[in-house]
Amino acid sequence: MKVGLLRAVGAATAVYGVAVAALPDLLARPSGLVDGEGRTASATRTALRPLAWRDAVSGLAMTLAPEGPALRAAAYVRIAADLGDAVLLGATLPGRDRKLKAVAVSVGWGALSVAGLFAGRRGRGSGVMRSVEAGPLRVRS
């Protein structure tokens, strides 16, 4: 696990989440969730804020969680959120270009967390696989 990478992804996500919660236009405009004059409807701002707080809190968890199971759990939550964003935004945003960009950004951030989780594990086995390699009588090596 690359703790520094996970913490950096978490901090960036937390900062972005707080920024979007305060200024939903930061997400609404590039996503095409504005009217013809570039204004974000009140209902859209309201709908984006919980998403932003989810990002802020999950990013903060990655930043502050102790190394080990808590940090892994926080990273898995973040990965699930990023993949969910990719699926939902890719299916619902207006315009093909916006959909593709949203998917690329969401998958990219998720991939950074995956890289942080699994970096340095080559050849050693880990988690369940380490248990299998060690034999049935040993739970962990």
Buried (B, 14 or more C-beta within 10 A) or exposed (E): BBBEBBBBBBBBBBBBBBBBBEBBBBBBBBBBBBEEEEEBEEEBBEEBBEBBBBBBBBBBBBBBBEEEEEBBEBBEBBBEBBBEBBEEBBEEBEEEEBBEBBBEBBBEBBBBBBEBBEBEEEEEBBEEEBBEEEEEEEEEE
